[in-house]
Amino acid sequence: MITRAMLVLSVVFAQPFAQGPSTSNGPWTAPSAADVLKDPMASNPKAVEKGAKVFTSLCWTCHGMRGIGDGPNASALRKRPADLGMPSVQSQSNGALYWKITQGRAEMASYEQVLSREDRWAVVHYLRTLAHE
């Protein structure tokens, strides 16, 4: 039992180091390889609807219901969550946004183990509806 607990703790504490520095200083840039990731939801007409369900169950607590970074948990964070409708976010490729949702950084959790691959891609499609006009 102790060995299992030690293994779990070592994985939990080692994870941030495996992804590189867990710092939010400077711009958050996905690797160029993310830009060519194949989007399995690209032709799915229900992708936005599915992404909205995921966003409104998980992401809104930090990003807010409109995705502007004003969720109820945002004030407790060291850095305000991104305004997902800003051109700096919207100009990123679907693959880059998917990579960020998957990997996380600093206080932005990794959702690789929380959400299915399809759900993470669906969230990307929903994020496109948050663009400021």
N, C-alpha and C positions, 0 to 999 in steps of 0.2 A: 504494500500500500504506500509506504513512504517513497519507494523508488518511482512509482507511477506519479505521485504528487511532484516529486523533484523533476521528472521529465516534463510534465505539464508546465511547471513554473519556468523551466529553462527555455521551452519553446516560446512562451508568452514574453519573457524578457529578452530573448534573442531576436525576436521578429523585427523590431525596429532597426536593429543593427544590420540585419540581412537586406533591408531595403535602402541602406545608406543612412546618412544623417537625418534625424527626425527633427529638422528645423524648418521654420516657416520664413526664414530670412530670404529675401530675394524672390524673384519671380518663380513660379512653379511651372516648370517646363517638362512635358512628357518627352520621352526619347523619340527620335524620328521614326523608329520602327513601329511606334504606336499608330502613326498616320496611315499605315498600310494594312492595319488589322481588318479582317473581313467582318462586316456587320451583318449578322444573320437575320436581323430584324428589318433590314433596309426595304424589303418589299411587303412587310407585314402591315396591313391597314390598322391593326389593333395595337401597334407598338406604342403610340402616344397614350392611348387609354390605359394600357398595362403599366406604362412608366408613371403615369399620374397616380395610380393606386399605390405604387411603391413609394413615390416621392411623398405623398400625403400620409403615409404610415411611418416613414423613417426620417426622411431628409428635412422635412419642414421644421423640425424642432430646433435646428440651427439656422437653416437657410430661409425660414419663413414660408408661409403659404404662397407668396408671390415670388419667392426665390431671390429676394433682395438682401438677404443676410440679417433679417430682423426677427428670427424665431425666438421663442422663449428661453432657449439655452444660450443664445448668442452672447448675451451680456456676461456670462460666466467664462467665456473663452478669452485667452490672451490676445488673439487676433480675430477680428470680425470675419465671419464667413463671407465668401465671395458673393457678390451680386451676380447671379447667374444669367441675367439678361444683358449685361454689359458687353460691348463689342470685344473686349479683351477675352471674354469667355466664349462668346458666340463665334468668334473667328477661328477657334480651334477645331481641328478635325473631330469627327465622331470617335475615331480611334483614340485620340488624345484624351478626350473626356472619359471614355470608357476606361482607359488606363488609370486615370486619376481616381475614379470611383473604385476600381479594383485594388489599387495600391495604397491609397490614402497618403497622408503626410501630416506629421505633427498631430494636431487635435482633430484633423479630418481622419476618421477611422478608415481602415481598409474594409471593403465590403466583399472581398473575395470569398470568404467563408460564410458570410451572412446571406448574400443574395446569389441566386443562380446566374450563370452567364447570360441567359436570356433576359432576366430581370435587369441586370446592369445595363445591357444594351437598350432595353426599353426606357430606362431612366434617361439615357442620352437623348432619345427621341423626344421625350417629354421636355427636357431642358430647352430644346429648340423652340418650344412654344412660349418660353419666358423672355424671348428677345424683346428689348425695348424698341419701340417704333419711333 
